[in-house]
């Protein structure tokens, strides 16, 4: 009877822990998606155009999150941002930034697991290439003017490189990566099944 009760309690605790971790991950994903939309709303003026920092958010989120969550931030977040501010290329953004985010996430988590920084560096580098190629081809199709896409190519390259570099710096130099891992690992109630939580207040003898 005691064994059955213990197993039941462990299962219940595991379900609660999973639910709480899922809630935390959904919240973090939503915050990143909101940041992506916000950074899509304005650009930094540069000679001949504007530099958008949404790639910085996408790269950072994709390094931290799993592929599905990364797609939500990169693909759906960019789609909504374009839908609000620049509707014409919104499907280009959905596909390009979505694929960019998924690839970064996969490379960051599936290769060189003992060298996360190097893996994420490879990920954002490949992601930048996907972004540049995707937007160049996408704009040539959407605007029906390959010349316009070629004119914008230097800005796409600058945006891709800037986003990759800033995403890496924020994750590994500013400690956001460690903060994310700590938040997931120390989520309230995220104790292992069977592990006793120390009671609050005075220690019991």
N, C-alpha and C positions, 0 to 999 in steps of 0.2 A: 504493500500500500504506500509506504513512504517513498519507494523508488518511483512508483507511478506518479505520485504528487510532484516529486522533484523534476521528472521529465516534463510534466505538464507546465510547471512553473518556468522551466528553462525555455520551452517553446513559446510561451506567452511573452517572456522577456525578450526573446530573440525577435519576435514579430514587432514588439513595441520599438526596439532599437532600430530595426530596419525601417519602420515607418518614420521615426524621427530623423534618421539619416537621409531618407528620401525627401522629407520636408525641407531639410537644410539645403540639400543639393538643388532642389527646385527653386528655393529662395535665391540662392547664389546665381543660378542660371538666369532667373528673372532680372536680377540686378545687372548682370552683364549685358543682357539683351536691352535693357533700358539705357544703359551707357552707350551701347552701340547706336541705338536710335538717336540719342542726344548728340553724339559726336558726328553723326551723319547730317545733322541740321546746319552745320557751319563748317567753313574751311579757313585755313590760314592763308592769307594772300601771299603768293610768291610771283616772281616775274612771269607774266603771261598766263597765270591761272591761279588755282587754289590747291592747297594740300589738306587732305582730310585725314583725321587721326583715328577713324573708326577701325582701321586695320590693327592699330595698337591694341584695342579692346579685344578684337577677334583673336589675335595671336595669343594674348595673355589668357583668355578664357579657354582656348583650345588646348593650351599646354596643361591646364589644370583639370578640365572636365573630360568626361567620356565622349566618344564620337557623337552620340545622339544629342547630348546636351550642347556640345560644340556646334552642331548643325543648327540647333534652335537659336543660339546666340548669333552665329555668323550668317546663316542663310535666312531664317525667318526674321531676325532682327533687322538685317539689311533690307529685306523686302518691305517690311513695315516702314522703315525710315524713308525709303524711296517713294513708297506709296503716299506718304505724307508730304514730302518735300520735292521729290523729283520723280514723278510717276513713270516716265518713259522707259528708263532702264531697269525697272524693278525686278523683272524676271531674270535679267542678266545678273543682277546682284544676288538673287535667290540661289541661282545655280553656281555662280562663281565663288561667292563668299561661303556658301554652304559646303561646296567641295573643298575649298581651301581649309575651312575649319575642321572638317572630318579628317582630312589627310594629316594635318598638324597633330590632331589628337591621337590618331593611330600611330604615327611615327614616334610621338613623345612617350607613349605608354607601351608600345609593343616591341621596340627595338632598343638595344643597349640599355636594358633595365637597370644595370648598375652604374650607368653614366647618363642620368636624366638630363643634365645640362646639354651634353653633346647631342643626345637624341632630340631634344626640343629645338636645338639650334639647326639640326638637319630638317626638322619638321617645318619651322618657320621659313627656312630658305626655299624648300619645295613649295610651301604655301604661297610665298611671294611670287614665284614663277607662275603658279596656277592663276593667281589674281591678275597679273600683268597680261598673260595670254588670254585669259577668259574675258577681261574687259576690253582688250583691243579687238578681239574677234566679235564680241557681243556688240560693241558700239558701232563697228563697221556694218553689222547687220541691222541694228535698230535704226541708225541714222542714215543708212544706205549710202554712206560716204566713207570709203576706206581712207581717204585723205584726212578726214577729221580724226579718225582713230589713230592714225600715224602722228598727227600733230599732238595728240594727247598722250602718246606713248611715253615721253620722258617724265610726265607727271605721274603716270601709273607706276613707273619704275621707282620714282622717288617715294611715292606713297607706300609701295610694297616694302622697300628697304627700310624706310623709317618705322613702319608698323612692326616689322620683324625685330628690329634692334630695340625699340622701346618696349615691346612686349617681353623680350628676354630680360632687359634691365629691370623692369618692374617685378617680374617673377623671381629672379634669382639674386639681384643686387639689393632690392628694396624689401625682400623677405615676404612677398605676397604668397609665394609658393609654400613656404614653411607655415605661414599663417593659415592657409587653406587646409593643409594636411592636418594641422593641429586642431582646427575647427571641426573637421570631419571625425578625427580620432577621439576627441574629447567632447563629443556631442552629449548633452544631458541624457542620462540613461543608457549610454553606449557601452556599458560594461558587458563583458563576456558572460554567456550563460553560466550560472552556478557561482559567479563571482559575487562576493558580499560587498555591499557598499557601506563604508564607514558611517555610522550614525552621526548626525550633527549634534553640536553641543558638547558637553563634557564626555570624556572617554569613560567607558564602563570598565570597571575592574573585574 
